[in-house]
Structures are given as structure tokens and as C-alpha cells.
């Protein structure tokens, strides 16, 4: 194995932690939106309803691309450090597709 394996493992672990944290935050926010929707409709606060709707669409898009978003955040957090710079050159934000057997 190469000497970058512990570095890549640390990057992958941080990326997974960020993905879980982001998913939990989005799930809790969407739950709050669900329970406050009726209150906003009753009070006639259409601007907040629009804000909730647009941000819910944004959060849904983040959930579809959660691995890529968490990789970008990880690269932002660790990319400036010298020991991680070389490892990030070999990694990409796109998940690997499973190889098909011929």
C-alpha cells in the first residue's frame, strides 16, 4: 500500500461525517417546515412560505448530490494543508461507478 492510504482514509472519514451531519440538519429543517406550514398559511405569511419552498427545493437538491457536496466541503476544509494537497489531486467528487463484468 502507499503512504497516502491513512490520509485518504482520514479524508473519507471526514467526508462521511460531513454527509451525515448535513443530512441530519436537512432532515430536521424539513421537519420544522412541515410542522410550521399550517401556521404560516393561517397567518398569511406568504413571503415566508416562498422562502420555505425555495429553500426546501435547494435542500432536496443537496440531498440528491450529498456525496459531492460533502466532498467539496471536505476539500475546502482540508485542501489548504500541505499533507492533504497531493491526496486531493488524485481524488474526485464523483462517486465511483461499479465496474461491469464482461
VEXLUM-421128 format. One record per residue: residue number from 1; chain; x, y, z of N, C-alpha, C in turn. Coordinates in steps of 0.05 Angstrom, whole numbers. Atoms other than C-alpha are relative to their C-alpha. Layout:
N
+-----+---+--------+--------+--------+--------+--------+--------+--------+--------+--------+
!   k ! c !    n.u !    n.v !    n.w !   ca.u !   ca.v !   ca.w !    c.u !    c.v !    c.w !
+-----+---+--------+--------+--------+--------+--------+--------+--------+--------+--------+
! NUM ! A !      X !      Y !      Z !      X !      Y !      Z !      X !      Y !      Z !
...
+-----+---+--------+--------+--------+--------+--------+--------+--------+--------+--------+
END
This chain:
102
+-----+---+--------+--------+--------+--------+--------+--------+--------+--------+--------+
!   k ! c !    n.u !    n.v !    n.w !   ca.u !   ca.v !   ca.w !    c.u !    c.v !    c.w !
+-----+---+--------+--------+--------+--------+--------+--------+--------+--------+--------+
!   1 ! A !     17 !    -24 !      0 !      0 !      0 !      0 !     18 !     25 !      0 !
!   2 ! A !    -15 !    -24 !      1 !     21 !     71 !    -10 !     -1 !     15 !     27 !
!   3 ! A !     -1 !    -15 !    -25 !     37 !    121 !     44 !    -24 !     20 !      3 !
!   4 ! A !     23 !    -18 !     -1 !    -25 !    163 !     26 !    -25 !    -14 !     10 !
!   5 ! A !     24 !     14 !     -9 !    -74 !    110 !     49 !    -11 !     10 !     26 !
!   6 ! A !     12 !    -12 !    -24 !    -81 !    138 !    120 !    -12 !     28 !     -5 !
!   7 ! A !     11 !    -26 !      7 !    -91 !    207 !     91 !    -26 !     -2 !    -14 !
!   8 ! A !     25 !      4 !     15 !   -144 !    183 !     42 !    -21 !    -10 !     19 !
!   9 ! A !     20 !     10 !    -19 !   -178 !    145 !     99 !    -10 !     22 !     18 !
!  10 ! A !      9 !    -23 !    -16 !   -180 !    208 !    141 !    -18 !     19 !    -15 !
!  11 ! A !     17 !    -17 !     17 !   -208 !    248 !     83 !    -27 !    -13 !     -3 !
!  12 ! A !     25 !     14 !      4 !   -261 !    195 !     70 !    -17 !      0 !     26 !
!  13 ! A !     15 !      0 !    -25 !   -280 !    191 !    144 !    -12 !     28 !      5 !
!  14 ! A !     11 !    -27 !     -4 !   -288 !    267 !    148 !    -22 !      6 !    -19 !
!  15 ! A !     21 !     -4 !     20 !   -329 !    267 !     84 !    -25 !    -14 !      9 !
!  16 ! A !     23 !     15 !     -9 !   -375 !    214 !    112 !    -13 !     14 !     24 !
!  17 ! A !     11 !    -15 !    -23 !   -383 !    253 !    177 !    -15 !     25 !     -8 !
!  18 ! A !     13 !    -24 !     10 !   -400 !    316 !    139 !    -26 !     -7 !    -14 !
!  19 ! A !     25 !      8 !     14 !   -451 !    279 !     96 !    -21 !     -7 !     21 !
!  20 ! A !     20 !      8 !    -20 !   -485 !    250 !    158 !    -10 !     25 !     14 !
!  21 ! A !      8 !    -25 !    -13 !   -486 !    318 !    193 !    -18 !     17 !    -17 !
!  22 ! A !     17 !    -16 !     19 !   -513 !    353 !    132 !    -27 !    -13 !     -4 !
!  23 ! A !     25 !     14 !      3 !   -566 !    300 !    123 !    -18 !      4 !     24 !
!  24 ! A !     16 !     -4 !    -25 !   -589 !    306 !    196 !    -10 !     29 !      1 !
!  25 ! A !      8 !    -28 !     -1 !   -591 !    382 !    192 !    -23 !      5 !    -20 !
!  26 ! A !     21 !     -4 !     20 !   -632 !    380 !    128 !    -26 !    -14 !      9 !
!  27 ! A !     24 !     15 !     -8 !   -680 !    327 !    156 !    -14 !     15 !     23 !
!  28 ! A !     13 !    -15 !    -22 !   -692 !    368 !    220 !    -13 !     25 !    -11 !
!  29 ! A !     12 !    -24 !     11 !   -703 !    431 !    180 !    -25 !     -5 !    -16 !
!  30 ! A !     24 !      7 !     15 !   -752 !    397 !    134 !    -23 !     -8 !     19 !
!  31 ! A !     20 !      7 !    -20 !   -789 !    370 !    195 !    -12 !     26 !     12 !
!  32 ! A !     10 !    -26 !    -10 !   -795 !    441 !    223 !    -17 !     13 !    -21 !
!  33 ! A !     16 !    -12 !     22 !   -820 !    465 !    155 !    -28 !    -14 !      0 !
!  34 ! A !     25 !     15 !      1 !   -873 !    410 !    157 !    -19 !      9 !     22 !
!  35 ! A !     17 !     -7 !    -23 !   -899 !    429 !    226 !     -7 !     29 !      1 !
!  36 ! A !      6 !    -28 !      0 !   -898 !    504 !    214 !    -15 !      9 !    -24 !
!  37 ! A !     14 !     -8 !     24 !   -931 !    504 !    146 !    -28 !     10 !      5 !
!  38 ! A !     27 !     -8 !     -5 !  -1002 !    507 !    172 !     -2 !     27 !     15 !
!  39 ! A !      0 !    -26 !    -15 !   -985 !    564 !    220 !      6 !     23 !    -19 !
!  40 ! A !     -6 !    -22 !     19 !   -955 !    605 !    163 !    -23 !      5 !    -19 !
!  41 ! A !     23 !     -4 !     17 !  -1016 !    593 !    119 !    -22 !     14 !     16 !
!  42 ! A !     20 !    -13 !    -16 !  -1063 !    613 !    176 !      5 !     30 !      4 !
!  43 ! A !     -7 !    -28 !     -5 !  -1025 !    678 !    189 !      3 !     15 !    -26 !
!  44 ! A !     -2 !    -14 !     26 !  -1019 !    694 !    115 !     28 !     10 !     -6 !
!  45 ! A !    -28 !     -9 !      5 !   -943 !    700 !    114 !     11 !    -13 !    -25 !
!  46 ! A !     -8 !     13 !     25 !   -933 !    685 !     41 !     30 !      3 !     -6 !
!  47 ! A !    -29 !     -2 !      6 !   -862 !    711 !     38 !     16 !    -22 !     14 !
!  48 ! A !    -14 !     22 !    -14 !   -840 !    660 !     90 !     -7 !    -27 !    -13 !
!  49 ! A !      7 !     24 !     15 !   -878 !    606 !     52 !     17 !     -3 !    -25 !
!  50 ! A !    -18 !      1 !     24 !   -839 !    624 !    -11 !     28 !     -7 !      8 !
!  51 ! A !    -27 !      5 !     -9 !   -774 !    624 !     28 !      3 !    -30 !      8 !
!  52 ! A !      0 !     28 !     -7 !   -791 !    555 !     57 !      0 !    -18 !    -25 !
!  53 ! A !      2 !     16 !     24 !   -810 !    528 !    -11 !     26 !      0 !    -16 !
!  54 ! A !    -25 !     -1 !     16 !   -748 !    552 !    -47 !     24 !    -13 !     15 !
!  55 ! A !    -22 !     13 !    -15 !   -701 !    531 !      9 !     -4 !    -30 !      1 !
!  56 ! A !      5 !     28 !      0 !   -735 !    463 !     11 !      9 !    -13 !    -26 !
!  57 ! A !    -10 !     10 !     26 !   -721 !    454 !    -63 !     30 !     -1 !      0 !
!  58 ! A !    -30 !      0 !     -1 !   -648 !    473 !    -51 !     10 !    -22 !     18 !
!  59 ! A !     -9 !     22 !    -18 !   -642 !    424 !      7 !     -5 !    -27 !    -13 !
!  60 ! A !      5 !     25 !     14 !   -673 !    369 !    -36 !     22 !     -5 !    -21 !
!  61 ! A !    -22 !      3 !     19 !   -621 !    382 !    -90 !     26 !     -8 !     14 !
!  62 ! A !    -24 !      7 !    -15 !   -566 !    379 !    -37 !     -1 !    -30 !      8 !
!  63 ! A !      2 !     28 !     -8 !   -593 !    311 !    -14 !      5 !    -18 !    -24 !
!  64 ! A !     -5 !     16 !     24 !   -591 !    285 !    -86 !     30 !     -2 !     -6 !
!  65 ! A !    -29 !     -2 !      5 !   -517 !    306 !    -91 !     16 !      1 !     26 !
!  66 ! A !    -12 !     -3 !    -27 !   -498 !    295 !    -18 !     30 !     -8 !      0 !
!  67 ! A !    -29 !      8 !      0 !   -432 !    258 !    -32 !     17 !     21 !    -12 !
!  68 ! A !    -16 !    -20 !     13 !   -408 !    311 !    -80 !      3 !     25 !     17 !
!  69 ! A !      0 !    -24 !    -17 !   -427 !    368 !    -34 !     18 !     -4 !     24 !
!  70 ! A !    -17 !      6 !    -23 !   -394 !    335 !     26 !     30 !     -1 !     -8 !
!  71 ! A !    -27 !      0 !      9 !   -331 !    324 !    -15 !     11 !     28 !     -5 !
!  72 ! A !     -8 !    -28 !      4 !   -329 !    397 !    -35 !      6 !     14 !     26 !
!  73 ! A !     -4 !    -12 !    -27 !   -336 !    418 !     38 !     26 !    -11 !     12 !
!  74 ! A !    -24 !     12 !    -11 !   -282 !    369 !     58 !     25 !     11 !    -13 !
!  75 ! A !    -23 !    -12 !     14 !   -235 !    395 !      4 !      4 !     29 !      8 !
!  76 ! A !     -2 !    -28 !    -10 !   -250 !    466 !     28 !     14 !      1 !     27 !
!  77 ! A !    -11 !      1 !    -27 !   -233 !    447 !    100 !     29 !     -9 !      1 !
!  78 ! A !    -26 !     13 !     -2 !   -171 !    404 !     87 !     19 !      7 !    -23 !
!  79 ! A !    -16 !     -4 !     25 !   -147 !    426 !     18 !     23 !     19 !      3 !
!  80 ! A !    -21 !    -19 !     -4 !   -103 !    482 !     44 !     24 !    -11 !     15 !
!  81 ! A !    -22 !     12 !    -15 !    -60 !    436 !     86 !     18 !    -16 !    -18 !
!  82 ! A !    -20 !     12 !     18 !      4 !    411 !     54 !     -2 !    -31 !     -2 !
!  83 ! A !      0 !     29 !      0 !     -4 !    338 !     74 !    -24 !    -11 !    -15 !
!  84 ! A !     24 !      9 !     14 !    -73 !    334 !     41 !      0 !      9 !    -29 !
!  85 ! A !      1 !    -11 !     27 !    -58 !    373 !    -23 !      4 !    -20 !    -21 !
!  86 ! A !     -5 !     20 !     20 !    -28 !    315 !    -61 !    -22 !    -21 !     -1 !
!  87 ! A !     22 !     20 !      0 !    -83 !    267 !    -40 !    -24 !     10 !    -14 !
!  88 ! A !     23 !    -11 !     13 !   -137 !    314 !    -65 !      4 !      2 !    -31 !
!  89 ! A !     -5 !      0 !     29 !   -104 !    316 !   -134 !     -9 !    -26 !    -13 !
!  90 ! A !      7 !     26 !     10 !   -119 !    242 !   -142 !    -29 !     -8 !      5 !
!  91 ! A !     28 !      6 !     -7 !   -190 !    244 !   -114 !    -19 !     17 !    -17 !
!  92 ! A !     20 !    -16 !     14 !   -253 !    268 !   -148 !    -26 !      0 !     16 !
!  93 ! A !     25 !     -2 !    -15 !   -322 !    289 !   -123 !    -21 !    -19 !    -10 !
!  94 ! A !     20 !     19 !     11 !   -359 !    240 !   -167 !      4 !    -28 !     12 !
!  95 ! A !     -3 !     28 !    -11 !   -374 !    172 !   -136 !      8 !    -19 !    -22 !
!  96 ! A !     -9 !     20 !     20 !   -342 !    113 !   -170 !    -23 !    -18 !     -7 !
!  97 ! A !     20 !     19 !     10 !   -387 !     71 !   -213 !     11 !    -28 !      3 !
!  98 ! A !    -10 !     27 !     -1 !   -382 !     -4 !   -202 !      8 !    -10 !    -28 !
!  99 ! A !    -10 !     11 !     25 !   -343 !    -39 !   -256 !    -18 !    -23 !     -9 !
! 100 ! A !     16 !     21 !     11 !   -384 !    -83 !   -302 !     18 !    -23 !     -9 !
! 101 ! A !    -15 !     23 !      9 !   -361 !   -153 !   -316 !     -8 !     -6 !    -28 !
! 102 ! A !      6 !      7 !     27 !   -355 !   -173 !   -388 !     -3 !    -29 !     -5 !
+-----+---+--------+--------+--------+--------+--------+--------+--------+--------+--------+
END
